[in-house]
Amino acid sequence: MNVGARFGLVHCAVAAGAVLLSGCTDVEKALNRGGDTPCNEYVTQDQDTKRVTITKFVKQQTGEKNEPSGTVVDATLISVDLLCGAQRNSETPIKNADVAGIFMNK
């Protein structure tokens, strides 16, 4: 195989890899369970993934297809962080996390 052909194959491989990597965010969003995410999984997520989880959760709760406002997402994120951090049953889905779960297994 000549140098030009190898060079072309390398560029194709790099381009294919870039397409696959750029799609990861969309795939991650699609696979995200939103409100069904258990607290023990939620608390280990990085801030960006938490934001995706909370955004999907809010959309599930409201039935809206549009993105919720940043204020709503921020307030919900803070609430879920506090509630999930204290849930006695770490398997509690974030949609069920509440103050009672801090004191009793739910």
N, CA, C and O atoms as a DFTB+ gen file, in Angstrom:
424 C
 N C O
     1  1       0.861      -1.171       0.000
     2  2       0.000       0.000       0.000
     3  2       0.902       1.227       0.000
     4  3       1.862       1.303       0.767
     5  1       0.587       2.187      -0.866
     6  2       1.429       3.367      -0.954
     7  2       1.106       4.353       0.169
     8  3       0.106       4.207       0.873
     9  1       1.957       5.341       0.321
    10  2       1.841       6.319       1.403
    11  2       0.539       7.098       1.304
    12  3      -0.096       7.363       2.324
    13  1       0.131       7.466       0.102
    14  2      -1.109       8.225      -0.093
    15  2      -2.334       7.439       0.378
    16  3      -3.237       8.001       0.998
    17  1      -2.360       6.144       0.082
    18  2      -3.481       5.303       0.492
    19  2      -3.525       5.161       2.012
    20  3      -4.599       5.208       2.611
    21  1      -2.357       4.988       2.634
    22  2      -2.290       4.897       4.101
    23  2      -2.753       6.200       4.739
    24  3      -3.501       6.197       5.716
    25  1      -2.299       7.309       4.173
    26  2      -2.671       8.624       4.683
    27  2      -4.196       8.795       4.631
    28  3      -4.809       9.308       5.567
    29  1      -4.788       8.357       3.521
    30  2      -6.247       8.432       3.353
    31  2      -6.976       7.559       4.361
    32  3      -7.996       7.967       4.915
    33  1      -6.453       6.345       4.606
    34  2      -7.075       5.441       5.575
    35  2      -6.998       6.007       6.990
    36  3      -7.949       5.890       7.762
    37  1      -5.871       6.617       7.325
    38  2      -5.709       7.211       8.649
    39  2      -6.719       8.335       8.829
    40  3      -7.357       8.427       9.878
    41  1      -6.874       9.185       7.828
    42  2      -7.836      10.282       7.923
    43  2      -9.265       9.764       8.058
    44  3     -10.062      10.326       8.809
    45  1      -9.592       8.694       7.331
    46  2     -10.928       8.105       7.443
    47  2     -11.161       7.559       8.849
    48  3     -12.237       7.737       9.421
    49  1     -10.163       6.903       9.392
    50  2     -10.292       6.351      10.743
    51  2     -10.458       7.458      11.777
    52  3     -11.276       7.340      12.690
    53  1      -9.688       8.528      11.638
    54  2      -9.801       9.660      12.561
    55  2     -11.176      10.306      12.446
    56  3     -11.793      10.638      13.458
    57  1     -11.654      10.484      11.227
    58  2     -12.972      11.091      11.021
    59  2     -14.077      10.214      11.604
    60  3     -15.011      10.722      12.224
    61  1     -13.974       8.905      11.409
    62  2     -14.974       7.986      11.966
    63  2     -14.957       8.038      13.488
    64  3     -16.011       8.037      14.125
    65  1     -13.777       8.083      14.065
    66  2     -13.655       8.183      15.519
    67  2     -14.261       9.470      16.042
    68  3     -14.915       9.470      17.086
    69  1     -14.053      10.559      15.335
    70  2     -14.615      11.853      15.756
    71  2     -16.135      11.821      15.717
    72  3     -16.792      12.360      16.608
    73  1     -16.695      11.195      14.694
    74  2     -18.155      11.083      14.598
    75  2     -18.690      10.256      15.753
    76  3     -19.695      10.616      16.367
    77  1     -18.030       9.160      16.049
    78  2     -18.482       8.314      17.160
    79  2     -18.390       9.045      18.492
    80  3     -19.305       8.957      19.311
    81  1     -17.298       9.763      18.715
    82  2     -17.124      10.478      19.973
    83  2     -18.110      11.626      20.115
    84  3     -18.612      11.873      21.212
    85  1     -18.393      12.323      19.038
    86  2     -19.329      13.445      19.120
    87  2     -20.739      12.965      19.396
    88  3     -21.544      13.715      19.948
    89  1     -21.062      11.730      19.024
    90  2     -22.387      11.183      19.272
    91  2     -22.567      10.668      20.683
    92  3     -23.692      10.363      21.079
    93  1     -21.508      10.560      21.451
    94  2     -21.604      10.019      22.805
    95  2     -22.529      10.845      23.675
    96  3     -23.296      10.285      24.457
    97  1     -22.476      12.144      23.559
    98  2     -23.320      12.995      24.379
    99  2     -24.794      12.731      24.071
   100  3     -25.606      12.628      24.990
   101  1     -25.142      12.623      22.800
   102  2     -26.526      12.351      22.422
   103  2     -26.959      10.971      22.903
   104  3     -28.080      10.805      23.383
   105  1     -26.090       9.991      22.778
   106  2     -26.397       8.643      23.245
   107  2     -26.558       8.647      24.762
   108  3     -27.479       8.031      25.298
   109  1     -25.662       9.341      25.443
   110  2     -25.725       9.437      26.896
   111  2     -27.047      10.066      27.331
   112  3     -27.675       9.601      28.283
   113  1     -27.466      11.113      26.641
   114  2     -28.738      11.765      26.959
   115  2     -29.903      10.814      26.723
   116  3     -30.841      10.769      27.519
   117  1     -29.850      10.060      25.642
   118  2     -30.942       9.141      25.311
   119  2     -31.037       8.003      26.323
   120  3     -32.137       7.569      26.667
   121  1     -29.903       7.524      26.795
   122  2     -29.889       6.405      27.733
   123  2     -30.124       6.838      29.183
   124  3     -30.424       6.006      30.039
   125  1     -29.988       8.120      29.454
   126  2     -30.171       8.638      30.806
   127  2     -31.600       8.362      31.261
   128  3     -32.547       8.580      30.506
   129  1     -31.759       7.878      32.506
   130  2     -33.073       7.473      33.009
   131  2     -33.842       8.595      33.698
   132  3     -34.980       8.394      34.124
   133  1     -33.237       9.769      33.811
   134  2     -33.941      10.891      34.424
   135  2     -34.407      10.557      35.835
   136  3     -33.594      10.181      36.679
   137  1     -35.702      10.688      36.103
   138  2     -36.271      10.476      37.430
   139  2     -36.152       9.056      37.947
   140  3     -36.284       8.827      39.149
   141  1     -35.906       8.098      37.065
   142  2     -35.744       6.699      37.496
   143  2     -34.310       6.374      37.920
   144  3     -34.028       5.249      38.331
   145  1     -33.411       7.344      37.824
   146  2     -32.028       7.151      38.244
   147  2     -31.992       6.978      39.760
   148  3     -32.493       7.842      40.480
   149  1     -31.413       5.883      40.267
   150  2     -31.342       5.719      41.722
   151  2     -30.359       6.720      42.340
   152  3     -29.384       7.128      41.709
   153  1     -30.639       7.098      43.576
   154  2     -29.801       8.088      44.259
   155  2     -28.333       7.669      44.296
   156  3     -27.448       8.504      44.112
   157  1     -28.065       6.373      44.534
   158  2     -26.668       5.948      44.627
   159  2     -25.917       6.145      43.322
   160  3     -24.704       6.357      43.336
   161  1     -26.605       6.078      42.207
   162  2     -25.981       6.350      40.906
   163  2     -25.877       7.862      40.677
   164  3     -24.862       8.357      40.187
   165  1     -26.931       8.580      41.033
   166  2     -26.963      10.033      40.831
   167  2     -25.816      10.731      41.565
   168  3     -25.152      11.593      40.989
   169  1     -25.579      10.371      42.816
   170  2     -24.560      11.078      43.610
   171  2     -23.145      10.854      43.080
   172  3     -22.236      11.603      43.436
   173  1     -22.939       9.841      42.240
   174  2     -21.603       9.589      41.680
   175  2     -21.402      10.260      40.321
   176  3     -20.297      10.239      39.781
   177  1     -22.459      10.855      39.763
   178  2     -22.352      11.485      38.458
   179  2     -21.594      12.807      38.550
   180  3     -21.627      13.482      39.578
   181  1     -20.910      13.167      37.460
   182  2     -20.262      14.483      37.416
   183  2     -21.343      15.542      37.189
   184  3     -22.484      15.205      36.875
   185  1     -20.993      16.804      37.345
   186  2     -21.973      17.899      37.281
   187  2     -22.716      17.946      35.948
   188  3     -23.919      18.205      35.922
   189  1     -22.017      17.699      34.849
   190  2     -22.669      17.736      33.536
   191  2     -23.710      16.623      33.408
   192  3     -24.808      16.852      32.901
   193  1     -23.365      15.424      33.868
   194  2     -24.296      14.304      33.796
   195  2     -25.474      14.533      34.736
   196  3     -26.610      14.207      34.394
   197  1     -25.212      15.095      35.927
   198  2     -26.316      15.426      36.838
   199  2     -27.274      16.398      36.172
   200  3     -28.491      16.265      36.298
   201  1     -26.730      17.363      35.472
   202  2     -27.578      18.367      34.801
   203  2     -28.451      17.705      33.733
   204  3     -29.623      18.052      33.587
   205  1     -27.879      16.747      32.985
   206  2     -28.643      16.004      31.987
   207  2     -29.743      15.195      32.683
   208  3     -30.883      15.167      32.218
   209  1     -29.400      14.541      33.794
   210  2     -30.362      13.729      34.550
   211  2     -31.504      14.588      35.067
   212  3     -32.672      14.224      34.925
   213  1     -31.174      15.724      35.665
   214  2     -32.193      16.604      36.240
   215  2     -33.060      17.215      35.141
   216  3     -34.276      17.322      35.305
   217  1     -32.459      17.612      34.034
   218  2     -33.229      18.169      32.921
   219  2     -34.247      17.149      32.420
   220  3     -35.409      17.484      32.188
   221  1     -33.804      15.902      32.254
   222  2     -34.713      14.853      31.787
   223  2     -35.795      14.588      32.832
   224  3     -36.958      14.388      32.480
   225  1     -35.431      14.584      34.095
   226  2     -36.377      14.380      35.196
   227  2     -37.457      15.466      35.183
   228  3     -38.644      15.159      35.291
   229  1     -37.054      16.716      35.053
   230  2     -38.015      17.830      35.030
   231  2     -38.949      17.684      33.824
   232  3     -40.153      17.912      33.939
   233  1     -38.398      17.308      32.681
   234  2     -39.232      17.120      31.490
   235  2     -40.224      15.975      31.694
   236  3     -41.365      16.051      31.240
   237  1     -39.787      14.908      32.380
   238  2     -40.686      13.797      32.674
   239  2     -41.814      14.244      33.608
   240  3     -42.970      13.864      33.422
   241  1     -41.470      15.049      34.606
   242  2     -42.447      15.504      35.589
   243  2     -43.473      16.452      34.959
   244  3     -44.660      16.385      35.280
   245  1     -43.023      17.322      34.074
   246  2     -43.905      18.337      33.504
   247  2     -44.585      17.879      32.216
   248  3     -45.608      18.438      31.819
   249  1     -44.026      16.878      31.573
   250  2     -44.560      16.423      30.299
   251  2     -44.206      17.342      29.138
   252  3     -44.721      17.189      28.031
   253  1     -43.323      18.295      29.402
   254  2     -42.900      19.248      28.372
   255  2     -41.788      18.647      27.520
   256  3     -40.960      17.881      28.011
   257  1     -41.781      19.002      26.246
   258  2     -40.697      18.576      25.360
   259  2     -39.612      19.634      25.287
   260  3     -38.469      19.335      24.940
   261  1     -39.968      20.884      25.617
   262  2     -38.988      21.973      25.598
   263  2     -38.075      21.878      26.813
   264  3     -38.434      21.324      27.852
   265  1     -36.885      22.437      26.644
   266  2     -35.926      22.456      27.748
   267  2     -36.458      23.329      28.885
   268  3     -36.942      24.433      28.634
   269  1     -36.378      22.854      30.134
   270  2     -36.798      23.694      31.261
   271  2     -35.813      24.843      31.462
   272  3     -34.671      24.786      31.007
   273  1     -36.270      25.879      32.145
   274  2     -35.388      27.023      32.388
   275  2     -34.215      26.599      33.263
   276  3     -34.303      25.630      34.017
   277  1     -33.130      27.333      33.151
   278  2     -31.947      27.055      33.960
   279  2     -32.230      27.174      35.445
   280  3     -31.662      26.435      36.250
   281  1     -33.108      28.104      35.816
   282  2     -33.459      28.296      37.219
   283  2     -34.156      27.065      37.783
   284  3     -33.863      26.639      38.900
   285  1     -35.074      26.495      37.017
   286  2     -35.797      25.296      37.451
   287  2     -34.821      24.131      37.595
   288  3     -34.865      23.394      38.580
   289  1     -33.943      23.971      36.612
   290  2     -32.957      22.883      36.665
   291  2     -32.030      23.071      37.863
   292  3     -31.756      22.112      38.585
   293  1     -31.543      24.297      38.083
   294  2     -30.642      24.569      39.210
   295  2     -31.307      24.267      40.549
   296  3     -30.706      23.625      41.411
   297  1     -32.545      24.728      40.728
   298  2     -33.258      24.505      41.989
   299  2     -33.518      23.015      42.220
   300  3     -33.376      22.521      43.338
   301  1     -33.897      22.308      41.162
   302  2     -34.162      20.874      41.281
   303  2     -32.868      20.129      41.569
   304  3     -32.854      19.197      42.373
   305  1     -31.792      20.528      40.926
   306  2     -30.486      19.896      41.141
   307  2     -30.071      20.021      42.610
   308  3     -29.616      19.048      43.211
   309  1     -30.224      21.202      43.178
   310  2     -29.859      21.419      44.583
   311  2     -30.712      20.548      45.488
   312  3     -30.195      19.920      46.413
   313  1     -32.015      20.505      45.231
   314  2     -32.918      19.700      46.051
   315  2     -32.565      18.218      45.990
   316  3     -32.473      17.548      47.019
   317  1     -32.366      17.712      44.771
   318  2     -32.057      16.292      44.609
   319  2     -30.696      15.971      45.212
   320  3     -30.532      14.910      45.813
   321  1     -29.715      16.860      45.067
   322  2     -28.405      16.651      45.704
   323  2     -28.568      16.465      47.212
   324  3     -28.012      15.533      47.792
   325  1     -29.332      17.354      47.839
   326  2     -29.534      17.280      49.290
   327  2     -30.303      16.030      49.689
   328  3     -29.910      15.324      50.618
   329  1     -31.385      15.759      48.998
   330  2     -32.222      14.613      49.358
   331  2     -31.525      13.279      49.095
   332  3     -31.568      12.381      49.935
   333  1     -30.885      13.146      47.937
   334  2     -30.209      11.882      47.623
   335  2     -28.990      11.658      48.508
   336  3     -28.653      10.520      48.834
   337  1     -28.334      12.737      48.893
   338  2     -27.175      12.593      49.771
   339  2     -27.534      12.057      51.139
   340  3     -26.674      11.538      51.850
   341  1     -28.806      12.177      51.519
   342  2     -29.221      11.773      52.857
   343  2     -30.197      10.590      52.878
   344  3     -30.593      10.157      53.960
   345  1     -30.594      10.055      51.719
   346  2     -31.562       8.949      51.690
   347  2     -30.985       7.717      52.367
   348  3     -29.849       7.326      52.099
   349  1     -31.762       7.116      53.233
   350  2     -31.316       5.886      53.902
   351  2     -31.274       4.727      52.919
   352  3     -30.405       3.861      53.021
   353  1     -32.210       4.697      51.961
   354  2     -32.215       3.660      50.935
   355  2     -31.601       4.255      49.674
   356  3     -32.244       5.028      48.964
   357  1     -30.371       3.894      49.407
   358  2     -29.653       4.498      48.274
   359  2     -30.219       4.088      46.920
   360  3     -29.880       4.689      45.900
   361  1     -31.081       3.068      46.900
   362  2     -31.701       2.626      45.649
   363  2     -32.930       3.467      45.287
   364  3     -33.525       3.264      44.229
   365  1     -33.316       4.411      46.159
   366  2     -34.474       5.255      45.897
   367  2     -34.256       6.036      44.605
   368  3     -33.237       6.712      44.456
   369  1     -35.214       5.950      43.656
   370  2     -35.081       6.767      42.443
   371  2     -35.168       8.250      42.815
   372  3     -35.845       8.611      43.778
   373  1     -34.493       9.097      42.062
   374  2     -34.483      10.521      42.411
   375  2     -35.890      11.104      42.412
   376  3     -36.165      12.051      43.149
   377  1     -36.784      10.553      41.599
   378  2     -38.157      11.070      41.575
   379  2     -38.891      10.805      42.891
   380  3     -39.890      11.463      43.184
   381  1     -38.406       9.851      43.681
   382  2     -39.038       9.515      44.960
   383  2     -38.254      10.025      46.164
   384  3     -38.677       9.829      47.304
   385  1     -37.130      10.668      45.928
   386  2     -36.328      11.171      47.037
   387  2     -37.097      12.285      47.745
   388  3     -37.557      13.234      47.110
   389  1     -37.229      12.162      49.045
   390  2     -37.933      13.191      49.809
   391  2     -37.430      13.208      51.252
   392  3     -36.605      12.382      51.643
   393  1     -37.925      14.134      52.015
   394  2     -37.457      14.307      53.395
   395  2     -37.743      13.053      54.234
   396  3     -36.920      12.679      55.069
   397  1     -38.881      12.406      54.029
   398  2     -39.205      11.205      54.817
   399  2     -38.151      10.109      54.597
   400  3     -37.841       9.357      55.520
   401  1     -37.604      10.018      53.384
   402  2     -36.594       9.008      53.081
   403  2     -35.277       9.222      53.797
   404  3     -34.439       8.322      53.844
   405  1     -35.091      10.399      54.349
   406  2     -33.883      10.663      55.131
   407  2     -33.950       9.902      56.449
   408  3     -32.927       9.462      56.974
   409  1     -35.159       9.750      56.978
   410  2     -35.347       9.145      58.293
   411  2     -35.769       7.690      58.248
   412  3     -35.533       6.952      59.205
   413  1     -36.394       7.256      57.144
   414  2     -36.873       5.873      57.033
   415  2     -36.482       5.329      55.677
   416  3     -36.362       6.075      54.705
   417  1     -36.280       4.005      55.619
   418  2     -36.044       3.372      54.317
   419  2     -37.325       3.437      53.514
   420  3     -38.396       3.088      54.012
   421  1     -37.222       3.878      52.287
   422  2     -38.385       3.941      51.408
   423  2     -38.157       3.059      50.200
   424  3     -39.022       2.969      49.329
